[in-house]
Amino acid sequence: MHRSENLKLSDGEIEAMFAPREDAKRYPPILTIDQAAALLQVPVGTLRDWRSRGYLTGCSRRVGKHVRFLRDRLVRKVFSEGLRDD
């Protein structure tokens, strides 16, 4: 995925996307891989691939056998910073 110079989300814009509404319930601050994939509208396999390539550094953590994603960091990484090796 190429970095887009035109699409940078401010912290306020990210917060507004999940202000107390149905989306905030559907996408809590800590997401499962299924929730993260649904939020970004990509297959779960794509998230696994991006994570294994190091594209999602700082956005996810393994908790036991499961991977959890920090919603706001994930959105910021994908839409503001772009996906790249760190």
C-alpha positions as CSV (number, residue, x, y, z in Angstrom):
1,M,0.0,0.0,0.0
2,H,1.5,3.4,-1.0
3,R,1.7,6.2,1.4
4,S,-0.8,8.9,0.6
5,E,0.5,12.5,1.2
6,N,-3.1,13.8,0.9
7,L,-4.7,11.6,3.6
8,K,-3.4,12.4,7.1
9,L,-5.9,12.0,10.0
10,S,-5.5,14.2,13.0
11,D,-6.1,12.8,16.5
12,G,-9.4,14.7,16.6
13,E,-10.6,13.1,13.4
14,I,-9.7,9.6,14.6
15,E,-11.5,10.3,17.9
16,A,-14.5,11.7,16.1
17,M,-14.8,8.5,14.0
18,F,-15.5,6.5,17.2
19,A,-17.3,9.1,19.4
20,P,-20.1,7.5,21.4
21,R,-22.1,5.9,18.6
22,E,-22.7,2.4,17.4
23,D,-19.2,2.3,15.8
24,A,-17.6,2.8,19.2
25,K,-19.4,-0.3,20.4
26,R,-18.5,-2.3,17.3
27,Y,-14.9,-1.2,17.3
28,P,-13.7,-0.9,20.9
29,P,-10.2,0.6,21.6
30,I,-8.6,-2.9,21.7
31,L,-9.7,-5.1,18.7
32,T,-9.5,-8.7,17.8
33,I,-8.0,-9.6,14.4
34,D,-11.6,-10.1,13.1
35,Q,-12.7,-6.7,14.3
36,A,-9.6,-5.0,12.9
37,A,-10.1,-6.6,9.5
38,A,-13.8,-5.6,9.5
39,L,-12.8,-2.0,10.5
40,L,-10.3,-1.8,7.6
41,Q,-12.5,-3.8,5.3
42,V,-9.7,-6.2,4.4
43,P,-9.4,-10.0,4.8
44,V,-7.9,-11.3,8.1
45,G,-5.2,-12.9,6.0
46,T,-4.1,-9.5,4.8
47,L,-3.7,-8.2,8.4
48,R,-1.7,-11.3,9.2
49,D,0.5,-10.7,6.2
50,W,1.0,-7.0,7.0
51,R,1.8,-7.9,10.6
52,S,4.4,-10.5,9.6
53,R,6.1,-8.1,7.2
54,G,6.4,-5.5,10.0
55,Y,3.9,-3.0,8.5
56,L,1.9,-2.8,11.7
57,T,4.7,-2.3,14.2
58,G,3.3,-0.4,17.2
59,C,-0.3,-1.3,16.4
60,S,-0.6,-4.9,17.6
61,R,0.5,-7.2,20.3
62,R,0.3,-11.0,20.9
63,V,-1.7,-11.8,24.0
64,G,-1.2,-15.5,24.6
65,K,-2.3,-17.2,21.4
66,H,-4.2,-14.2,20.2
67,V,-3.3,-10.9,18.5
68,R,-4.9,-7.7,19.6
69,F,-4.8,-4.4,17.8
70,L,-5.0,-0.9,19.2
71,R,-7.8,0.7,17.1
72,D,-6.6,4.3,17.0
73,R,-2.9,3.4,16.3
74,L,-4.1,1.0,13.6
75,V,-6.2,3.7,11.9
76,R,-3.4,6.2,12.2
77,K,-0.8,3.8,10.8
78,V,-2.9,2.8,7.8
79,F,-4.4,6.1,6.9
80,S,-1.9,8.7,8.0
81,E,1.5,7.1,8.1
82,G,1.1,4.4,5.4
83,L,2.2,0.8,5.5
84,R,6.0,0.3,5.2
85,D,8.8,-1.6,6.9
86,D,10.0,0.2,10.0
